[in-house]
């Protein structure tokens, strides 16, 4: 199982508490969620990643313009510090510029800093998909377009090798909870055409209506953007995690009545 697959699967599965063996270390119970929670930091501040994980994030994401490779060392320190709080940490790096200069050596350097996946924009050079770097997966950022033929067009993405997941950049942050069934079908047409596991961006102040709408949109992970970790940011992370736990329960029907068979429960 790849690291991204583990990120998605662990969120849906959760983790039971209790000890391991007679002298084993007690494990904290982790409730299952309807999607994994990733916190995206556009800029790096020492301690942010670790604080995000302690607040309830499943993974972290950073951004890099592809220019100063010395910046990657800063990311490495943050990832190593955060991994002390969560050994299973899965971290991603979004490439935002200088894409023509990215090569296999760059990918190797990114992997050496502790990243498990990179996010590539739709206009990134296609050759990057063919660059194989062990244990570094590629996530494509897919924009939403209103052309009715777009779902047929975007389906061709599944024919390309080297893609592990997509970030569906649908700009839904301010209106997720108010989407109608008809509007969800427009987005779902693209979602079904792409087929890969999908990240969705969410607003900081995620509401219960927003969380429930993520279910028909079929999100495997949600991305919360945070400039820095403040008390408000920590509360946002905790709120999102709580809502993802709640929607997972209802999605799985844990509160539905038992069904009797042959007159016996």
Secondary structure, 3 states (H helix, E strand, C coil): CCHHHHHHHHHHHCECCECCCCCCCCECCECCCCCEEEEEECCCCCCHHHHHHHHCCCEEEEEECCCCCCHHHHHHHHHHHHHCCCCCCEEEEEECCCHHHCCHHHHHHHHHCCCCEEEECCCCCHHHHHCCCCCCEEEEEEECCCCCCHHHHHHHHHHCCCCCEEEEECCCCCCHHHCCHHHHHHHHHHHHHHCCEEEEEECCCCCHHHHHHHHHHCCCEEEEECCCCCHHHHHHHHHHHHHHHHHHHHHCCCCCCCCCECCEC
